[in-house]
């Protein structure tokens, strides 16, 4: 039986220097959704945190172990991907003809 370590997302975000970027992603996600209730806003933010935690766990499981540099790279890539998806949603539709 392998040992499991529970990921503490806040600690990971602080240690990797990605906390502010995650918070910015959350703020941009809330802005993209428009006016939400407090419950819906919390659900959105906690959903992002759950997605990131699942991503980090999957990457660690795939690799077998993870150092801080791995966590930083995986976190940065995940945030970049989500920010890119948000940016796509903000782009105005233009004719390409």
Secondary structure, 3 states (H helix, E strand, C coil): CCCCCCCCHHHHHHHHCCHHHHHHHHHHHHHHHCCCCHHHHHHHHHHHHHHHHHHHHHHHHHHCCCCHHHHHHHHHHHHHHHHHHHHHHHCCCCCCC
